[in-house]
Amino acid sequence: MQNDIFLGLDIGTSGARAVAIDGDKTALCWGSSLMQEHSPDHRDPKCWFAAARAALHQVGEQIDRTRLRAICVDGTSGTMIPIDAKGTPLSNGLMYNDPCEDPHVLDRIAHQAPATSAAHGATSGLAKVLLLQGTRDATKIVHQADWIAGALSGIYSSDDNNALKTGFDPVASCWPDWINMTGVQLDLLPEVHRPGTVLGTLRRSVALEFDFPLSTELIAGTTDGCAAFLATGASQPGDGVTSLGTTLVLKLLSDRPIFAPESGIYSHYIMGLWLAGGASNTGGGVLLDHFTPPQIAELSAQIDPDLLLNLGYYPLRHPGERFPIADPEFAPKMYPRPTRDVHFLQAMLEGIAEIESLGYHKLQALGGPAIQSIRTVGGGAHNKNWMKLRADRLGVKISVPPNTDAAYGAALLARFGMTS
């Protein structure tokens, strides 16, 4: 396997990115293309594929193509298009963040979907299916990654992760009975496979275009979020990934599914484990309400992480919290305000670290494993004193992964599919 090459293709919100790795998981080369280079309309599926082709060509020119074994595609969850029997798109895509504005559609889902389903909400994949199913000549409604993979292989199926918000039940591994009660035409829903499943080989025309082996396999893919998680190297129960961005996002690998819809917690099945997570309204956005990025960097360097203030802050920009406390009226706590700015910033950083700890303990209380390690991504991962505060509070090793690129995660999934 060491000599084999596996290729991951990430279809993001603004472009496509591809990476080739070898059997030792070493990244060999990268390729990328912005969608705006091909069309001004990012909803145009032809634009997605044009960017994907450009990225694939770039990678293909840098590798020994005879060694290519498999390709895996990830895409933005909830981006969907109707296609005809030949796989031709029949309209522009409804993007992952396009809300359904038909209250009747949302009511039908709300009344039929169980509380633990991820199909609730105005941006769900299921809502988009109900909006698109009247498209003339539609034979399937597929997710973005499904369509790109189908354009490469001729197989227009889906995976557990992309299908989760469309109502797929990852525990029972089927489209549930209740989904028919929403009015969905069941024959329009794609067949769903576990991520990493070998689906078949590339179309002959595609293999010839890129000069890839005709035997190159297409592997069932995943969402961009799950692919980015895999890219960090997290692979065992208890491995967590904390994203320190505008908000605080926690993800944890578990040996069993975790669901807490009141906190927005659902579970993706991937590589034989379950990936659960939650998002708090705290995070870097709160810090930026009070300090500029240069000020945060300067003040953080002055913090002594061994001298805790313990002011009990719960930093939020506005009232309302999702996780680990589900309360739309939950009030921020950012007082008393120290006289020195460095202590005010430290109190907020300590508070966010405490929320992170509460979040992982909440996932454990819901049935997940105890946290064993944490990989940190996002802008806050470069704040050394904050990392020390967090490590002391959580009591586990915290590291910054060398790779967080979703395309790399998709390549790892391609490798997994050929070895599992």
Summary of the structure (lengths in Angstrom):
residues: 420
radius of gyration: 22.1
end to end distance: 12.6
largest distance: 69.3
contacts: 1535
relative contact order: 0.14
helix: 36%
strand: 23%
